[in-house]
Amino acid sequence: MDKKKFIKRIFLVFFPGNSIRIYSNNNVIKAKIKSFKGKEIVLISPKFSFNIGDVVTLESIFEGAYYEANFIIDGITPIDTNELLLMMKLNSNFKIKNKRSKERLYISIPVKIEEKYNGLLWDLNDNFLGVITLNEYISDIKKSLSIKLEIEEFNIIFEGSIFKIRQEFFNLSKIIYEIKIIKDPTGLFGKYIEYISGENILEGKNSMEVDNNE
């Protein structure tokens, strides 16, 4: 991953509202990100015996990789009896602690889920699709054993089962699908993915031609 992509990913990882882990000595505290700008971050944390000048490690998991860096605490403001604001400054370089063996391809394409729910195809590899959608749709979507996704612009249909559902930003969740069948009668989507990724990650999938009059 080049430097620009790595920096872009860091800002996605440390997006406001995301959860994050604080490692302080032998303790692990789960907090929420309030803001992240440049080398400064503000967290909403449960009450804990932090001190100004403490160096802690922040760790956030994003798409199979643990991103971490050391920060120094330079401000502590109580919010109420249970929470406080932590103001911190970056004290080391960001690094990837752990990484999945296969990198996911990041894209942004509107999709229809089960022909009526709106979603955004966010990433994919040769086995999985990741689609962001509203939490309010989740309970209905989960009722189907096999989920159909459509990208009208490419005249392509995906069919697969839900592998995992994960809370993302605020009122959004990410549904990770394990692809079972791909219907791509024009072949355009496969060509598009090959163009932007440099490889045909969909090659060898169980493809079915679709009657355009269906």
FISE-849179 format. One record per residue: residue in one letter; x, y, z of N, C-alpha, C in turn. Coordinates in Angstrom, 3 decimals. Example, Ala and Ser with C-alpha at 12.3 -4.5 7.8 and 13.67 -1.06 7.14 Angstrom:
% residues 2
A;13.190;-5.690;7.800;12.300;-4.500;7.800;13.200;-3.300;7.800
S;12.850;-2.250;7.080;13.670;-1.060;7.140;12.900;0.030;7.870
//
This chain:
% residues 214
M;0.848;-1.195;0.000;0.000;0.000;0.000;0.883;1.244;0.000
D;0.630;2.191;-0.949;1.473;3.379;-0.996;1.086;4.355;0.119
K;1.913;5.400;0.275;1.761;6.322;1.403;0.413;7.040;1.390
K;-0.031;7.496;0.199;-1.299;8.226;0.117;-2.474;7.343;0.519
K;-2.484;6.100;0.028;-3.570;5.182;0.384;-3.545;4.871;1.870
F;-2.337;4.715;2.427;-2.208;4.403;3.854;-2.765;5.555;4.701
I;-2.413;6.790;4.330;-2.904;7.959;5.080;-4.418;8.064;4.972
K;-4.950;7.830;3.755;-6.406;7.868;3.568;-7.081;6.832;4.452
R;-6.516;5.644;4.528;-7.081;4.578;5.355;-7.059;4.953;6.832
I;-5.987;5.603;7.277;-5.887;6.026;8.680;-7.052;6.947;9.042
F;-7.382;7.878;8.140;-8.484;8.796;8.434;-9.831;8.081;8.442
L;-9.989;7.003;7.666;-11.198;6.186;7.736;-11.251;5.424;9.057
V;-10.097;4.894;9.460;-10.007;4.124;10.700;-10.376;4.980;11.898
F;-9.852;6.215;11.936;-10.054;7.083;13.091;-11.169;8.096;12.831
F;-12.230;7.613;12.179;-13.374;8.458;11.854;-14.199;8.733;13.115
P;-14.708;9.973;13.314;-15.536;10.277;14.492;-16.702;9.312;14.628
G;-16.923;8.842;15.848;-17.982;7.891;16.133;-17.498;6.465;16.210
N;-16.340;6.169;15.621;-15.796;4.818;15.678;-15.311;4.472;17.082
S;-15.386;3.195;17.407;-14.821;2.719;18.670;-13.311;2.562;18.528
I;-12.619;2.640;19.658;-11.169;2.510;19.654;-10.726;1.968;21.009
R;-9.617;1.253;21.020;-9.088;0.716;22.272;-7.897;1.546;22.738
I;-7.879;1.820;24.043;-6.756;2.527;24.654;-5.978;1.522;25.506
Y;-4.703;1.365;25.211;-3.840;0.503;26.024;-3.010;1.392;26.939
S;-3.263;1.281;28.245;-2.535;2.064;29.238;-1.957;1.099;30.256
N;-0.637;0.925;30.226;0.042;-0.096;31.032;-0.573;-1.464;30.706
N;-1.167;-2.128;31.689;-1.766;-3.445;31.429;-3.284;-3.375;31.297
N;-3.802;-2.180;31.137;-5.248;-1.986;31.055;-5.685;-1.697;29.627
V;-6.904;-2.164;29.285;-7.491;-1.887;27.977;-8.835;-1.203;28.212
I;-8.983;0.002;27.674;-10.197;0.790;27.855;-10.819;1.033;26.487
K;-12.114;0.778;26.358;-12.799;1.011;25.082;-13.408;2.411;25.099
A;-13.069;3.216;24.072;-13.537;4.594;24.002;-14.164;4.857;22.634
K;-14.688;6.083;22.462;-15.247;6.522;21.176;-14.459;7.734;20.688
I;-14.298;7.831;19.374;-13.587;8.967;18.801;-14.549;10.136;18.643
K;-14.167;11.282;19.223;-14.977;12.497;19.064;-14.500;13.304;17.866
S;-13.184;13.435;17.720;-12.632;14.142;16.567;-11.204;13.677;16.320
F;-10.766;13.816;15.076;-9.402;13.453;14.696;-8.958;14.404;13.605
K;-7.916;15.158;13.881;-7.438;16.141;12.917;-5.930;16.223;12.998
G;-5.277;15.978;11.849;-3.821;16.042;11.832;-3.215;15.051;12.797
K;-2.502;15.548;13.786;-1.856;14.697;14.781;-2.558;14.748;16.126
E;-3.784;15.289;16.141;-4.517;15.433;17.397;-5.807;14.621;17.350
I;-6.135;14.000;18.469;-7.357;13.206;18.560;-8.029;13.487;19.903
V;-9.369;13.505;19.898;-10.149;13.677;21.128;-11.042;12.459;21.274
L;-10.998;11.842;22.456;-11.773;10.640;22.722;-12.769;10.872;23.849
I;-13.906;10.165;23.773;-14.839;10.092;24.896;-14.573;8.759;25.574
S;-14.074;8.820;26.794;-13.614;7.617;27.485;-14.350;7.424;28.808
P;-14.521;6.173;29.229;-14.997;5.946;30.597;-13.986;6.512;31.600
K;-14.452;6.828;32.794;-13.560;7.332;33.837;-12.440;6.325;34.101
F;-11.215;6.824;34.165;-10.050;5.979;34.411;-8.945;6.886;34.936
S;-7.982;6.296;35.599;-6.919;7.094;36.234;-5.849;7.521;35.224
F;-6.278;8.290;34.189;-5.318;8.857;33.241;-4.645;10.074;33.861
N;-3.446;10.355;33.381;-2.726;11.548;33.814;-2.173;12.280;32.601
I;-2.138;13.599;32.680;-1.529;14.380;31.606;-0.053;13.989;31.498
G;0.390;13.734;30.293;1.771;13.295;30.075;1.902;11.796;29.873
D;0.828;11.040;30.207;0.862;9.590;29.974;0.957;9.311;28.473
V;1.760;8.322;28.119;1.819;7.857;26.738;1.026;6.556;26.663
V;0.013;6.530;25.794;-0.842;5.351;25.647;-0.837;4.917;24.185
T;-1.251;3.685;23.955;-1.374;3.171;22.585;-2.839;3.114;22.203
L;-3.171;3.694;21.046;-4.520;3.599;20.511;-4.527;2.558;19.408
E;-5.553;1.719;19.428;-5.640;0.647;18.436;-7.056;0.586;17.898
S;-7.173;0.547;16.579;-8.475;0.454;15.946;-8.430;-0.609;14.871
I;-9.459;-1.456;14.836;-9.522;-2.496;13.815;-10.370;-1.994;12.663
F;-9.879;-2.207;11.450;-10.593;-1.754;10.272;-10.265;-2.684;9.125
E;-11.282;-3.384;8.639;-11.108;-4.279;7.500;-9.987;-5.288;7.690
G;-9.988;-5.931;8.852;-9.045;-7.025;9.075;-7.661;-6.599;9.481
A;-7.417;-5.295;9.637;-6.087;-4.829;10.030;-6.194;-4.010;11.311
Y;-5.292;-4.245;12.249;-5.235;-3.455;13.467;-4.262;-2.300;13.241
Y;-4.796;-1.085;13.263;-3.952;0.096;13.107;-3.670;0.659;14.489
E;-2.416;0.974;14.773;-2.088;1.460;16.103;-1.007;2.534;16.055
A;-0.999;3.351;17.091;0.019;4.386;17.245;0.027;4.825;18.702
N;1.135;5.405;19.130;1.245;5.938;20.486;0.841;7.409;20.495
F;0.090;7.781;21.531;-0.327;9.169;21.724;0.044;9.605;23.135
I;0.303;10.902;23.305;0.554;11.449;24.637;-0.652;12.287;25.054
I;-1.122;12.079;26.270;-2.298;12.786;26.781;-1.889;14.198;27.183
D;-2.551;15.200;26.581;-2.216;16.588;26.960;-3.421;17.369;27.464
G;-4.544;16.664;27.677;-5.706;17.322;28.259;-6.739;16.309;28.708
I;-7.339;16.560;29.882;-8.374;15.681;30.438;-9.494;16.564;30.967
T;-10.722;16.352;30.433;-11.858;17.159;30.870;-13.018;16.247;31.259
P;-13.458;16.275;32.523;-14.610;15.453;32.923;-15.872;15.883;32.177
I;-16.660;14.892;31.738;-17.955;15.176;31.105;-19.059;15.031;32.144
D;-19.050;13.902;32.854;-19.995;13.653;33.944;-19.326;12.696;34.916
T;-20.118;12.036;35.734;-19.532;11.150;36.746;-18.915;9.889;36.146
N;-19.294;9.563;34.903;-18.837;8.302;34.313;-17.885;8.453;33.128
E;-17.873;9.641;32.492;-17.083;9.803;31.284;-16.208;11.044;31.333
L;-15.175;11.034;30.487;-14.303;12.194;30.363;-13.811;12.329;28.931
L;-13.374;13.534;28.595;-12.753;13.792;27.301;-11.243;13.690;27.440
L;-10.616;12.973;26.517;-9.160;12.869;26.485;-8.645;13.569;25.237
M;-7.794;14.565;25.426;-7.142;15.229;24.297;-5.731;14.660;24.186
M;-5.363;14.200;22.971;-4.075;13.539;22.793;-3.369;14.035;21.540
K;-2.054;13.905;21.543;-1.243;14.223;20.379;-0.424;13.004;19.975
L;-0.291;12.822;18.672;0.454;11.683;18.132;1.900;11.701;18.611
N;2.379;10.529;19.036;3.722;10.431;19.602;4.569;9.383;18.879
S;4.027;8.812;17.781;4.763;7.804;17.009;4.147;7.700;15.625
N;4.710;6.896;14.769;4.116;6.648;13.459;2.991;5.622;13.583
F;2.003;5.741;12.702;0.977;4.709;12.622;1.575;3.455;11.985
K;1.095;2.313;12.421;1.553;1.069;11.809;0.421;0.057;11.796
I;0.541;-0.922;10.903;-0.422;-2.015;10.842;0.113;-3.141;11.706
K;-0.654;-3.498;12.718;-0.225;-4.548;13.639;-0.482;-5.928;13.058
N;-1.590;-6.062;12.370;-1.985;-7.364;11.834;-2.759;-7.114;10.553
K;-2.634;-7.975;9.588;-3.263;-7.716;8.309;-3.783;-9.012;7.710
R;-4.965;-8.951;7.095;-5.512;-10.124;6.439;-4.641;-10.502;5.247
S;-4.680;-11.754;4.884;-3.826;-12.236;3.805;-4.246;-11.661;2.459
K;-5.552;-11.377;2.282;-6.030;-10.819;1.021;-6.612;-9.436;1.259
E;-6.055;-8.451;0.588;-6.551;-7.083;0.705;-7.893;-6.957;-0.001
R;-8.810;-6.194;0.594;-10.096;-5.954;-0.042;-9.997;-4.751;-0.972
L;-10.790;-4.763;-2.033;-10.805;-3.684;-3.005;-11.903;-2.699;-2.612
Y;-11.540;-1.422;-2.436;-12.494;-0.415;-1.971;-13.092;0.340;-3.152
I;-14.425;0.336;-3.195;-15.161;1.022;-4.243;-16.362;1.703;-3.602
S;-17.183;2.361;-4.393;-18.370;3.023;-3.858;-19.441;3.040;-4.941
I;-20.341;2.041;-4.890;-21.352;1.883;-5.932;-22.716;1.634;-5.274
P;-23.755;2.417;-5.635;-25.097;2.175;-5.077;-25.633;0.811;-5.509
V;-26.290;0.115;-4.577;-26.885;-1.183;-4.875;-28.291;-1.246;-4.291
K;-29.078;-2.168;-4.827;-30.388;-2.480;-4.267;-30.287;-3.833;-3.576
I;-30.782;-3.904;-2.347;-30.777;-5.145;-1.582;-32.204;-5.682;-1.562
E;-32.363;-6.933;-2.010;-33.690;-7.544;-2.052;-34.696;-6.678;-2.802
E;-34.223;-5.959;-3.812;-35.036;-5.166;-4.734;-35.700;-3.942;-4.110
K;-35.458;-3.670;-2.813;-36.147;-2.512;-2.218;-35.322;-1.705;-1.224
Y;-34.237;-2.266;-0.676;-33.443;-1.524;0.307;-32.200;-0.943;-0.351
N;-31.916;0.312;-0.062;-30.741;0.958;-0.639;-29.483;0.624;0.158
G;-28.398;0.454;-0.554;-27.120;0.199;0.087;-25.986;0.741;-0.757
L;-24.778;0.623;-0.247;-23.588;1.079;-0.947;-22.558;-0.044;-0.931
L;-22.217;-0.544;-2.127;-21.161;-1.545;-2.215;-19.848;-0.858;-1.898
W;-19.219;-1.259;-0.795;-18.086;-0.535;-0.238;-16.764;-1.238;-0.533
D;-16.753;-2.549;-0.516;-15.532;-3.278;-0.813;-15.860;-4.707;-1.231
L;-14.864;-5.382;-1.791;-15.058;-6.771;-2.191;-13.713;-7.429;-2.431
N;-13.712;-8.756;-2.332;-12.605;-9.560;-2.846;-13.226;-10.760;-3.551
D;-12.459;-11.804;-3.798;-13.013;-12.904;-4.599;-13.997;-13.779;-3.836
N;-14.174;-13.555;-2.553;-15.127;-14.357;-1.777;-16.233;-13.549;-1.113
F;-15.987;-12.270;-0.869;-16.913;-11.487;-0.061;-17.219;-10.128;-0.669
L;-18.446;-9.661;-0.409;-18.857;-8.298;-0.698;-19.169;-7.610;0.623
G;-18.804;-6.346;0.754;-19.168;-5.556;1.922;-20.101;-4.432;1.511
V;-21.311;-4.402;2.071;-22.316;-3.404;1.697;-22.747;-2.624;2.936
I;-22.682;-1.301;2.846;-23.138;-0.423;3.925;-24.617;-0.117;3.712
T;-25.409;-0.212;4.782;-26.832;0.124;4.677;-27.338;0.634;6.025
L;-28.551;1.161;6.047;-29.137;1.701;7.276;-29.505;0.586;8.248
N;-29.321;0.861;9.532;-29.668;-0.125;10.563;-31.131;-0.538;10.488
E;-31.993;0.393;10.081;-33.438;0.107;10.083;-33.811;-1.004;9.092
Y;-32.922;-1.291;8.119;-33.200;-2.336;7.149;-32.755;-3.720;7.622
I;-31.880;-3.749;8.604;-31.171;-4.989;8.932;-32.110;-6.132;9.297
S;-33.098;-5.864;10.148;-33.971;-6.952;10.621;-34.726;-7.591;9.461
D;-35.159;-6.783;8.481;-35.868;-7.333;7.323;-34.919;-8.101;6.411
I;-33.745;-7.558;6.188;-32.775;-8.209;5.296;-32.378;-9.580;5.834
K;-32.236;-9.688;7.146;-31.779;-10.941;7.760;-32.788;-12.076;7.635
K;-34.023;-11.752;7.275;-35.052;-12.795;7.169;-34.823;-13.723;5.980
S;-34.054;-13.273;4.997;-33.798;-14.084;3.809;-32.519;-14.881;3.974
L;-32.572;-16.169;3.619;-31.369;-17.010;3.701;-30.393;-16.660;2.588
S;-30.919;-16.384;1.406;-30.082;-15.986;0.274;-30.476;-14.565;-0.107
I;-29.492;-13.658;-0.126;-29.754;-12.243;-0.350;-29.388;-11.865;-1.777
K;-30.292;-11.126;-2.437;-30.021;-10.674;-3.796;-29.615;-9.199;-3.782
L;-28.504;-8.899;-4.448;-28.037;-7.528;-4.614;-28.036;-7.205;-6.095
E;-28.446;-5.982;-6.435;-28.458;-5.574;-7.830;-27.714;-4.251;-7.997
I;-26.911;-4.175;-9.065;-26.303;-2.910;-9.478;-26.880;-2.601;-10.858
E;-27.844;-1.684;-10.885;-28.568;-1.423;-12.125;-27.657;-0.906;-13.225
E;-26.659;-0.069;-12.849;-25.782;0.526;-13.861;-25.007;-0.536;-14.639
F;-24.733;-1.667;-13.997;-23.961;-2.721;-14.644;-24.834;-3.909;-15.057
N;-26.135;-3.828;-14.775;-27.037;-4.943;-15.070;-26.485;-6.246;-14.478
I;-26.048;-6.165;-13.225;-25.455;-7.336;-12.573;-26.236;-7.672;-11.309
I;-26.346;-8.970;-11.037;-27.018;-9.452;-9.838;-26.071;-10.352;-9.064
F;-25.952;-10.095;-7.757;-25.196;-10.965;-6.857;-26.184;-11.739;-6.004
E;-25.886;-12.980;-5.720;-26.658;-13.741;-4.745;-25.685;-14.341;-3.745
G;-25.988;-14.198;-2.473;-25.095;-14.719;-1.454;-25.762;-14.771;-0.100
S;-25.056;-15.299;0.868;-25.581;-15.382;2.229;-24.808;-14.428;3.125
I;-25.470;-13.977;4.182;-24.825;-13.055;5.115;-23.768;-13.811;5.926
F;-22.564;-13.313;5.877;-21.461;-13.902;6.646;-21.329;-13.212;7.999
K;-21.515;-11.904;8.011;-21.343;-11.140;9.244;-22.049;-9.796;9.083
I;-22.577;-9.261;10.184;-23.116;-7.905;10.211;-22.375;-7.137;11.294
R;-21.868;-5.967;10.923;-21.057;-5.213;11.868;-21.512;-3.752;11.912
Q;-21.660;-3.221;13.118;-22.001;-1.806;13.282;-20.859;-0.952;12.746
E;-21.196;0.058;11.959;-20.173;0.935;11.396;-20.322;2.328;11.981
F;-20.786;3.302;11.192;-20.873;4.684;11.632;-22.301;5.024;12.036
F;-22.490;5.444;13.289;-23.760;5.970;13.755;-24.928;5.022;13.436
N;-25.811;5.366;12.481;-26.985;4.530;12.210;-26.776;3.612;11.013
L;-25.520;3.336;10.671;-25.214;2.465;9.542;-24.568;1.163;10.010
S;-24.817;0.105;9.258;-24.152;-1.169;9.509;-23.555;-1.681;8.203
K;-22.588;-2.546;8.345;-21.985;-3.168;7.170;-22.368;-4.636;7.154
I;-22.941;-5.059;6.023;-23.296;-6.458;5.833;-22.230;-7.084;4.946
I;-21.594;-8.142;5.428;-20.578;-8.828;4.651;-21.208;-10.097;4.080
Y;-21.229;-10.197;2.752;-21.861;-11.316;2.062;-20.800;-12.282;1.547
E;-21.089;-13.556;1.698;-20.288;-14.563;1.026;-20.957;-14.856;-0.312
I;-20.244;-14.601;-1.406;-20.832;-14.722;-2.732;-21.054;-16.189;-3.092
K;-22.244;-16.504;-3.515;-22.567;-17.852;-3.988;-22.691;-17.869;-5.507
I;-23.445;-16.917;-6.071;-23.686;-16.874;-7.518;-23.528;-15.435;-7.999
I;-22.890;-15.265;-9.129;-22.818;-13.955;-9.750;-23.485;-14.039;-11.116
K;-24.410;-13.137;-11.371;-25.053;-13.063;-12.675;-24.598;-11.757;-13.330
D;-23.794;-11.871;-14.341;-23.208;-10.700;-14.998;-23.330;-10.874;-16.505
P;-24.544;-10.708;-17.050;-24.776;-11.031;-18.459;-23.950;-10.198;-19.439
T;-23.659;-8.944;-19.087;-22.883;-8.102;-19.998;-21.384;-8.246;-19.789
G;-20.976;-8.714;-18.603;-19.549;-8.806;-18.293;-18.922;-7.475;-17.933
L;-19.724;-6.387;-17.914;-19.164;-5.054;-17.687;-18.595;-4.875;-16.288
F;-19.298;-5.446;-15.290;-18.822;-5.258;-13.926;-17.466;-5.937;-13.724
G;-17.338;-7.155;-14.235;-16.061;-7.849;-14.124;-14.940;-7.081;-14.801
K;-15.250;-6.489;-15.981;-14.238;-5.703;-16.689;-13.876;-4.438;-15.909
Y;-14.888;-3.819;-15.285;-14.643;-2.616;-14.488;-13.737;-2.929;-13.304
I;-14.040;-4.007;-12.589;-13.228;-4.394;-11.434;-11.806;-4.731;-11.877
E;-11.682;-5.419;-13.000;-10.349;-5.755;-13.500;-9.576;-4.490;-13.867
Y;-10.280;-3.489;-14.410;-9.644;-2.231;-14.810;-9.088;-1.478;-13.605
I;-9.873;-1.398;-12.511;-9.422;-0.605;-11.364;-8.501;-1.376;-10.428
S;-8.540;-2.709;-10.486;-7.719;-3.496;-9.560;-6.501;-4.128;-10.227
G;-6.556;-4.264;-11.558;-5.447;-4.897;-12.254;-5.562;-6.407;-12.312
E;-6.632;-6.961;-11.739;-6.832;-8.411;-11.811;-8.317;-8.732;-11.797
N;-8.678;-9.855;-12.340;-10.075;-10.284;-12.377;-10.348;-11.147;-11.150
I;-10.736;-10.496;-10.058;-10.938;-11.235;-8.805;-12.202;-12.071;-8.833
L;-13.053;-11.869;-9.821;-14.292;-12.636;-9.931;-14.138;-13.850;-10.834
E;-12.975;-14.022;-11.414;-12.760;-15.126;-12.348;-12.944;-16.471;-11.644
G;-13.643;-17.392;-12.315;-13.824;-18.725;-11.751;-15.049;-18.853;-10.876
K;-15.765;-17.724;-10.649;-16.985;-17.809;-9.859;-18.076;-18.504;-10.658
N;-19.027;-19.093;-9.941;-20.140;-19.784;-10.602;-21.061;-18.742;-11.218
S;-20.864;-18.453;-12.493;-21.611;-17.407;-13.190;-22.808;-17.989;-13.908
M;-23.926;-17.276;-13.887;-25.132;-17.720;-14.581;-25.617;-16.618;-15.496
E;-25.878;-16.959;-16.739;-26.426;-15.969;-17.664;-27.878;-15.680;-17.293
V;-28.257;-14.434;-17.479;-29.622;-14.028;-17.139;-30.343;-13.603;-18.397
D;-31.569;-14.032;-18.509;-32.401;-13.597;-19.631;-32.731;-12.123;-19.439
N;-32.375;-11.278;-20.374;-32.581;-9.843;-20.239;-34.054;-9.470;-20.211
N;-34.928;-10.417;-20.552;-36.352;-10.126;-20.506;-36.988;-10.506;-19.175
E;-36.139;-10.999;-18.233;-36.695;-11.396;-16.944;-37.227;-10.182;-16.210
//
